Amino acid sequence: MSDALDRILRRDAREAALPDDGFSARVMQSLPPRQQAARGWLTSVLVFASTAVGAALAVALSPAAGSMLQGFYDLAQSRVLTQGAIAALAISATLLVSVVILASDLE
């Protein structure tokens, strides 16, 4: 029911122009110009760099006994509490968070 009402109200708002004697145009002209996202690439670089640092820290702080490949193998075998599996999960989580941040930042 509310979807139908919403559609009706939106259609009426598009079709019926309210006379404002140029008020809307004056307000739009008095607003400061929109700032361009000139540094949009900077956000991507910062997120990528922090992801690389996080992944490097996960590798550096992971125990020497377990390698990454062994960790992913352990995860495939449902052994999630081994040292390599925890390191593999940490790196995967770091990369996933960076992807989510970059995807949500798109305009």
N, C-alpha and C positions, 0 to 999 in steps of 0.2 A: 504494500500500500504506500509506504513512504517513497519507494522508487518511482512510482507513478507520479506522486506529488512533486518529487524532485525534478522529474523530467518536465512536467508542466511549468513549474516555476522557472527553470532554466530556459525553456523555449520562450516564455513570456519576456524574460529579461533580455534575450537576444533580439526579439522582434520590436519591443516597445522602447523607443529612445525617449529619455526624459529631457525636456528642455531645461537647460541650465545657463543660458545666455553666455556661453563661452567660459564658464567657471572651470570646467574640467581641463580645458586647454590652458588656462592661466595657471592652474595648479601644476600641471605637467611641465610647463615651461619654467616654473620657479624651483622645481626640484633639481638637485645637483645631478650632473651626468653620471650615468652608471660607470662604475670602475670595471675595466676589462680584466679578466682573469689572466693577466700577463704572466703570473707565476704559477699557473696550473701545473706546469711540468715540474716545478720545484717540489710540490707535494708528492708527486709520484717518485721522484728521486729520493726524497727523505724516507718515504715508506719502504722503498726497495733497499736503501742503505741500512735502515734499522732492521729489516728482515735479514739481510746478510750478516749483520753483527749478531743478531739473535741466533741464527743458525750456526755461526762460527762459535759462539759461546756454548751452544748445546753440544757441538762436537768436541770442543776443548774440555768441557766439564764432564763429559760422559766418561765412564770408566774405560780404561785402556783394554780391559779384557774382552769387551764386546765391540764388534765392528758394526757399522751401519747395515751392511748386507745381512749379517747374522741377525741383527735386530728385526729387519723386515721379514726374514725367514721365520723368526720366532713369532712374530705377529701373525703370519700366515698359518702357523701351527697352533694358534690360540694360546701362546705362552706370553702373556703381556707383562709379567713381572720380572723378566730378565733385564739385565743392564742394557743390552743392546736395544731391546724393544722399547724401553723407557726413553732412550736417547732418540730413537727413530720417531716415537710419538711426539717428543718435544720439538723436533725439527719440523715434522708435518704440521703440528699445531701452529707453529710460528709462521709457516708459509700460508696456512689457511687464514689466519688472522690478517695477514697482509693483503691477501686477495679480497677479503671482505671489505677492508678499509678502502682499497682502491676502487672496488665496484660501487661502494656506497657514495664515493666522492664524485662520481660522474654527474655532470649537470645536463 
